[in-house]
Amino acid sequence: MSTEPTSIEGSVTPPTSINFENSGVRASGQTKGTTRKRKAVPQ
């Protein structure tokens, strides 16, 4: 059970973080537009 959730979390952690940030930036509006571009550059 420890290996199953660990593997899924590791693979879902990166995509989940991006999805959450994208959703938050979009919901906030253009105010966070700069943050989204800044994070997209390094990512």
PDB file of N, CA, C and O in Angstrom:
ATOM      1  N   MET A   1       0.846  -1.200   0.000  1.00  0.00           N
ATOM      2  CA  MET A   1       0.000   0.000   0.000  1.00  0.00           C
ATOM      3  C   MET A   1       0.889   1.261   0.000  1.00  0.00           C
ATOM      4  O   MET A   1       0.530   2.301  -0.552  1.00  0.00           O
ATOM      5  N   SER A   2       2.022   1.127   0.621  1.00  0.00           N
ATOM      6  CA  SER A   2       2.910   2.308   0.699  1.00  0.00           C
ATOM      7  C   SER A   2       3.523   2.600  -0.674  1.00  0.00           C
ATOM      8  O   SER A   2       3.731   3.755  -1.045  1.00  0.00           O
ATOM      9  N   THR A   3       3.803   1.540  -1.409  1.00  0.00           N
ATOM     10  CA  THR A   3       4.439   1.737  -2.724  1.00  0.00           C
ATOM     11  C   THR A   3       3.408   2.244  -3.743  1.00  0.00           C
ATOM     12  O   THR A   3       3.730   3.076  -4.591  1.00  0.00           O
ATOM     13  N   GLU A   4       2.204   1.754  -3.657  1.00  0.00           N
ATOM     14  CA  GLU A   4       1.180   2.175  -4.645  1.00  0.00           C
ATOM     15  C   GLU A   4       0.898   3.685  -4.553  1.00  0.00           C
ATOM     16  O   GLU A   4       0.993   4.384  -5.562  1.00  0.00           O
ATOM     17  N   PRO A   5       0.561   4.188  -3.383  1.00  0.00           N
ATOM     18  CA  PRO A   5       0.260   5.627  -3.246  1.00  0.00           C
ATOM     19  C   PRO A   5       1.489   6.488  -3.523  1.00  0.00           C
ATOM     20  O   PRO A   5       1.383   7.582  -4.078  1.00  0.00           O
ATOM     21  N   THR A   6       2.633   5.990  -3.137  1.00  0.00           N
ATOM     22  CA  THR A   6       3.872   6.776  -3.349  1.00  0.00           C
ATOM     23  C   THR A   6       4.102   6.986  -4.852  1.00  0.00           C
ATOM     24  O   THR A   6       4.406   8.092  -5.299  1.00  0.00           O
ATOM     25  N   SER A   7       3.954   5.920  -5.606  1.00  0.00           N
ATOM     26  CA  SER A   7       4.201   6.013  -7.061  1.00  0.00           C
ATOM     27  C   SER A   7       3.166   6.956  -7.695  1.00  0.00           C
ATOM     28  O   SER A   7       3.506   7.807  -8.517  1.00  0.00           O
ATOM     29  N   ILE A   8       1.932   6.790  -7.307  1.00  0.00           N
ATOM     30  CA  ILE A   8       0.862   7.625  -7.886  1.00  0.00           C
ATOM     31  C   ILE A   8       1.075   9.093  -7.483  1.00  0.00           C
ATOM     32  O   ILE A   8       0.943  10.002  -8.302  1.00  0.00           O
ATOM     33  N   GLU A   9       1.403   9.297  -6.220  1.00  0.00           N
ATOM     34  CA  GLU A   9       1.592  10.693  -5.746  1.00  0.00           C
ATOM     35  C   GLU A   9       2.749  11.356  -6.500  1.00  0.00           C
ATOM     36  O   GLU A   9       2.644  12.506  -6.926  1.00  0.00           O
ATOM     37  N   GLY A  10       3.831  10.631  -6.656  1.00  0.00           N
ATOM     38  CA  GLY A  10       5.001  11.205  -7.342  1.00  0.00           C
ATOM     39  C   GLY A  10       4.642  11.590  -8.773  1.00  0.00           C
ATOM     40  O   GLY A  10       5.090  12.621  -9.274  1.00  0.00           O
ATOM     41  N   SER A  11       3.845  10.771  -9.421  1.00  0.00           N
ATOM     42  CA  SER A  11       3.504  11.046 -10.832  1.00  0.00           C
ATOM     43  C   SER A  11       2.393  12.099 -10.910  1.00  0.00           C
ATOM     44  O   SER A  11       2.316  12.869 -11.867  1.00  0.00           O
ATOM     45  N   VAL A  12       1.554  12.116  -9.904  1.00  0.00           N
ATOM     46  CA  VAL A  12       0.422  13.068  -9.926  1.00  0.00           C
ATOM     47  C   VAL A  12       0.819  14.408  -9.302  1.00  0.00           C
ATOM     48  O   VAL A  12       0.143  15.416  -9.508  1.00  0.00           O
ATOM     49  N   THR A  13       1.881  14.416  -8.564  1.00  0.00           N
ATOM     50  CA  THR A  13       2.288  15.674  -7.882  1.00  0.00           C
ATOM     51  C   THR A  13       2.635  16.775  -8.895  1.00  0.00           C
ATOM     52  O   THR A  13       2.110  17.882  -8.776  1.00  0.00           O
ATOM     53  N   PRO A  14       3.484  16.517  -9.867  1.00  0.00           N
ATOM     54  CA  PRO A  14       3.863  17.555 -10.832  1.00  0.00           C
ATOM     55  C   PRO A  14       2.678  18.073 -11.643  1.00  0.00           C
ATOM     56  O   PRO A  14       2.474  19.285 -11.713  1.00  0.00           O
ATOM     57  N   PRO A  15       1.897  17.196 -12.252  1.00  0.00           N
ATOM     58  CA  PRO A  15       0.753  17.628 -13.068  1.00  0.00           C
ATOM     59  C   PRO A  15      -0.306  18.301 -12.201  1.00  0.00           C
ATOM     60  O   PRO A  15      -0.921  19.284 -12.616  1.00  0.00           O
ATOM     61  N   THR A  16      -0.516  17.775 -11.008  1.00  0.00           N
ATOM     62  CA  THR A  16      -1.552  18.352 -10.123  1.00  0.00           C
ATOM     63  C   THR A  16      -1.174  19.778  -9.743  1.00  0.00           C
ATOM     64  O   THR A  16      -2.019  20.674  -9.747  1.00  0.00           O
ATOM     65  N   SER A  17       0.079  19.981  -9.422  1.00  0.00           N
ATOM     66  CA  SER A  17       0.535  21.330  -9.006  1.00  0.00           C
ATOM     67  C   SER A  17       0.312  22.319 -10.157  1.00  0.00           C
ATOM     68  O   SER A  17      -0.164  23.433  -9.938  1.00  0.00           O
ATOM     69  N   ILE A  18       0.650  21.916 -11.356  1.00  0.00           N
ATOM     70  CA  ILE A  18       0.500  22.816 -12.519  1.00  0.00           C
ATOM     71  C   ILE A  18      -0.985  23.116 -12.751  1.00  0.00           C
ATOM     72  O   ILE A  18      -1.363  24.258 -13.014  1.00  0.00           O
ATOM     73  N   ASN A  19      -1.810  22.090 -12.651  1.00  0.00           N
ATOM     74  CA  ASN A  19      -3.246  22.275 -12.879  1.00  0.00           C
ATOM     75  C   ASN A  19      -3.823  23.235 -11.841  1.00  0.00           C
ATOM     76  O   ASN A  19      -4.611  24.124 -12.162  1.00  0.00           O
ATOM     77  N   PHE A  20      -3.416  23.036 -10.602  1.00  0.00           N
ATOM     78  CA  PHE A  20      -3.948  23.884  -9.521  1.00  0.00           C
ATOM     79  C   PHE A  20      -3.499  25.330  -9.732  1.00  0.00           C
ATOM     80  O   PHE A  20      -4.291  26.261  -9.592  1.00  0.00           O
ATOM     81  N   GLU A  21      -2.251  25.502 -10.063  1.00  0.00           N
ATOM     82  CA  GLU A  21      -1.725  26.882 -10.265  1.00  0.00           C
ATOM     83  C   GLU A  21      -2.429  27.526 -11.461  1.00  0.00           C
ATOM     84  O   GLU A  21      -2.817  28.692 -11.399  1.00  0.00           O
ATOM     85  N   ASN A  22      -2.591  26.782 -12.529  1.00  0.00           N
ATOM     86  CA  ASN A  22      -3.239  27.334 -13.730  1.00  0.00           C
ATOM     87  C   ASN A  22      -4.667  27.747 -13.394  1.00  0.00           C
ATOM     88  O   ASN A  22      -5.138  28.797 -13.831  1.00  0.00           O
ATOM     89  N   SER A  23      -5.347  26.917 -12.619  1.00  0.00           N
ATOM     90  CA  SER A  23      -6.743  27.210 -12.260  1.00  0.00           C
ATOM     91  C   SER A  23      -6.785  28.457 -11.373  1.00  0.00           C
ATOM     92  O   SER A  23      -7.626  29.335 -11.564  1.00  0.00           O
ATOM     93  N   GLY A  24      -5.876  28.524 -10.409  1.00  0.00           N
ATOM     94  CA  GLY A  24      -5.845  29.680  -9.494  1.00  0.00           C
ATOM     95  C   GLY A  24      -5.534  30.957 -10.263  1.00  0.00           C
ATOM     96  O   GLY A  24      -6.169  31.989 -10.044  1.00  0.00           O
ATOM     97  N   VAL A  25      -4.575  30.889 -11.149  1.00  0.00           N
ATOM     98  CA  VAL A  25      -4.201  32.088 -11.924  1.00  0.00           C
ATOM     99  C   VAL A  25      -5.375  32.525 -12.790  1.00  0.00           C
ATOM    100  O   VAL A  25      -5.648  33.719 -12.914  1.00  0.00           O
ATOM    101  N   ARG A  26      -6.053  31.582 -13.374  1.00  0.00           N
ATOM    102  CA  ARG A  26      -7.171  31.918 -14.282  1.00  0.00           C
ATOM    103  C   ARG A  26      -8.315  32.492 -13.442  1.00  0.00           C
ATOM    104  O   ARG A  26      -8.977  33.442 -13.860  1.00  0.00           O
ATOM    105  N   ALA A  27      -8.542  31.932 -12.287  1.00  0.00           N
ATOM    106  CA  ALA A  27      -9.660  32.407 -11.446  1.00  0.00           C
ATOM    107  C   ALA A  27      -9.344  33.810 -10.922  1.00  0.00           C
ATOM    108  O   ALA A  27     -10.233  34.654 -10.816  1.00  0.00           O
ATOM    109  N   SER A  28      -8.097  34.047 -10.603  1.00  0.00           N
ATOM    110  CA  SER A  28      -7.704  35.371 -10.076  1.00  0.00           C
ATOM    111  C   SER A  28      -7.863  36.424 -11.180  1.00  0.00           C
ATOM    112  O   SER A  28      -8.169  37.583 -10.897  1.00  0.00           O
ATOM    113  N   GLY A  29      -7.658  36.024 -12.413  1.00  0.00           N
ATOM    114  CA  GLY A  29      -7.790  36.993 -13.507  1.00  0.00           C
ATOM    115  C   GLY A  29      -6.428  37.343 -14.089  1.00  0.00           C
ATOM    116  O   GLY A  29      -5.528  36.503 -14.106  1.00  0.00           O
ATOM    117  N   GLN A  30      -6.269  38.554 -14.557  1.00  0.00           N
ATOM    118  CA  GLN A  30      -4.970  38.936 -15.145  1.00  0.00           C
ATOM    119  C   GLN A  30      -3.997  39.394 -14.058  1.00  0.00           C
ATOM    120  O   GLN A  30      -2.809  39.578 -14.323  1.00  0.00           O
ATOM    121  N   THR A  31      -4.486  39.572 -12.864  1.00  0.00           N
ATOM    122  CA  THR A  31      -3.598  40.045 -11.775  1.00  0.00           C
ATOM    123  C   THR A  31      -2.452  39.065 -11.589  1.00  0.00           C
ATOM    124  O   THR A  31      -1.312  39.464 -11.349  1.00  0.00           O
ATOM    125  N   LYS A  32      -2.764  37.776 -11.702  1.00  0.00           N
ATOM    126  CA  LYS A  32      -1.702  36.770 -11.515  1.00  0.00           C
ATOM    127  C   LYS A  32      -1.156  36.326 -12.868  1.00  0.00           C
ATOM    128  O   LYS A  32      -0.390  35.365 -12.942  1.00  0.00           O
ATOM    129  N   GLY A  33      -1.533  37.000 -13.911  1.00  0.00           N
ATOM    130  CA  GLY A  33      -1.044  36.611 -15.248  1.00  0.00           C
ATOM    131  C   GLY A  33       0.479  36.607 -15.281  1.00  0.00           C
ATOM    132  O   GLY A  33       1.088  35.745 -15.915  1.00  0.00           O
ATOM    133  N   THR A  34       1.080  37.552 -14.613  1.00  0.00           N
ATOM    134  CA  THR A  34       2.561  37.611 -14.615  1.00  0.00           C
ATOM    135  C   THR A  34       3.133  36.383 -13.921  1.00  0.00           C
ATOM    136  O   THR A  34       4.142  35.828 -14.357  1.00  0.00           O
ATOM    137  N   THR A  35       2.491  35.968 -12.851  1.00  0.00           N
ATOM    138  CA  THR A  35       3.017  34.799 -12.105  1.00  0.00           C
ATOM    139  C   THR A  35       2.959  33.562 -12.996  1.00  0.00           C
ATOM    140  O   THR A  35       3.880  32.745 -13.000  1.00  0.00           O
ATOM    141  N   ARG A  36       1.894  33.437 -13.732  1.00  0.00           N
ATOM    142  CA  ARG A  36       1.746  32.230 -14.575  1.00  0.00           C
ATOM    143  C   ARG A  36       2.852  32.229 -15.652  1.00  0.00           C
ATOM    144  O   ARG A  36       3.449  31.186 -15.921  1.00  0.00           O
ATOM    145  N   LYS A  37       3.114  33.355 -16.243  1.00  0.00           N
ATOM    146  CA  LYS A  37       4.159  33.392 -17.308  1.00  0.00           C
ATOM    147  C   LYS A  37       5.535  33.131 -16.673  1.00  0.00           C
ATOM    148  O   LYS A  37       6.381  32.453 -17.257  1.00  0.00           O
ATOM    149  N   ARG A  38       5.735  33.662 -15.510  1.00  0.00           N
ATOM    150  CA  ARG A  38       7.063  33.517 -14.863  1.00  0.00           C
ATOM    151  C   ARG A  38       7.288  32.041 -14.519  1.00  0.00           C
ATOM    152  O   ARG A  38       8.393  31.519 -14.674  1.00  0.00           O
ATOM    153  N   LYS A  39       6.240  31.385 -14.057  1.00  0.00           N
ATOM    154  CA  LYS A  39       6.413  29.958 -13.667  1.00  0.00           C
ATOM    155  C   LYS A  39       6.486  29.092 -14.929  1.00  0.00           C
ATOM    156  O   LYS A  39       7.127  28.041 -14.922  1.00  0.00           O
ATOM    157  N   ALA A  40       5.853  29.515 -15.975  1.00  0.00           N
ATOM    158  CA  ALA A  40       5.847  28.711 -17.214  1.00  0.00           C
ATOM    159  C   ALA A  40       7.227  28.776 -17.872  1.00  0.00           C
ATOM    160  O   ALA A  40       7.640  27.827 -18.538  1.00  0.00           O
ATOM    161  N   VAL A  41       7.925  29.863 -17.696  1.00  0.00           N
ATOM    162  CA  VAL A  41       9.255  30.009 -18.335  1.00  0.00           C
ATOM    163  C   VAL A  41      10.242  28.967 -17.795  1.00  0.00           C
ATOM    164  O   VAL A  41      10.846  28.231 -18.575  1.00  0.00           O
ATOM    165  N   PRO A  42      10.411  28.896 -16.468  1.00  0.00           N
ATOM    166  CA  PRO A  42      11.361  27.928 -15.891  1.00  0.00           C
ATOM    167  C   PRO A  42      10.858  26.498 -16.024  1.00  0.00           C
ATOM    168  O   PRO A  42      11.644  25.567 -16.202  1.00  0.00           O
ATOM    169  N   GLN A  43       9.546  26.331 -15.936  1.00  0.00           N
ATOM    170  CA  GLN A  43       9.005  24.972 -16.011  1.00  0.00           C
ATOM    171  C   GLN A  43       9.157  24.468 -17.431  1.00  0.00           C
ATOM    172  O   GLN A  43       8.767  23.339 -17.730  1.00  0.00           O
TER     173      GLN A  43
END
